[in-house]
Amino acid sequence: MTRALNFQQIQAFKAVMETGTTTRAALVLNTTQPSVSRRLSELRSATGLDLFDRFNGRLRPTREGLQLYQSVRKHFAGLEKIESAVQILRKSGTGVLRIGATPTLGAGLLPEIISRFLRMHPGIHINVQTLGTPQLLEYLRQDLVDFVLTTGAIEHDDIVSTRLMRASAVCIIPKDHELARVDHVALDRLHSHRLVVLNEADDIMIAMRAALGKHRQPDDIVIETNSSITICSLVAAGAGVGIVNPFVASTFSDRLVIKELRPRIAMQVVLARSITLAPSLLTQRFIELLKAAPG
């Protein structure tokens, strides 16, 4: 009567097939020769098959033994693939990191951190999508990105948001502009200069107008745009003075002058993740680098 097989019996059978003797098989399995012989005997009883005979003092597989070995080898090949996948996951998560970020953070905050991350984890593939916050949140819901970085506020029941760092908006100025020589820029004095600003609904513009309060509001806005990167390019070309987040401003530091703005316009970098899916190992390691970044 046949019985269920166990892994040790199959493992001993495979080792004997590949080494030719129970003694060599015992060395491969880090066990004793009697133990291997016992497992082969158990396997014969469990299967009801003669898997070996002895020829010139050596074990020789029967036709049934050879056919069983072909099946066992396929099984172990599958196990090796699984073990390899586990090793990769243990080392570097899924092997792919998908980042969603607003364009200014994609240009200003992420490049140095991504470069450092790739040095720490060679062979990793990174996909970066730069979009507006609403589109990024949809990507997150559809599992198209692992996490989102934005400077905008996020309040959604299906998304977990965490403030990673705080910062202050800065004033960017053409190199030959008169404000390039001052220690800092007073917000209530900007009305006398040509301004390149973000749209009215942007958080920085809302905060700027709130900070000005009863002070004179800017009246010489020459250009309005939804892109801080565009503002930096225009200011560098001499089109006017702008207010942007410090991350994107730093990428243009060789083409314009960056000044502290007073009073301070606070801003933040927010990390958003899906509430329904735990972060991958790669995501956790990347976030650790983000948290350690100066801000």
Helices and strands as residue ranges (DSSP letters): H 7-19, H 22-29, H 33-47, E 52-55, E 58-61, H 63-92, E 96-101, H 103-108, H 110-120, E 125-130, H 133-141, E 147-150, E 159-168, E 170-173, G 178-181, E 184-186, G 187-192, E 195-198, H 203-212, E 221-225, H 228-236, E 241-244, H 246-250, E 257-262, E 266-274, H 281-292
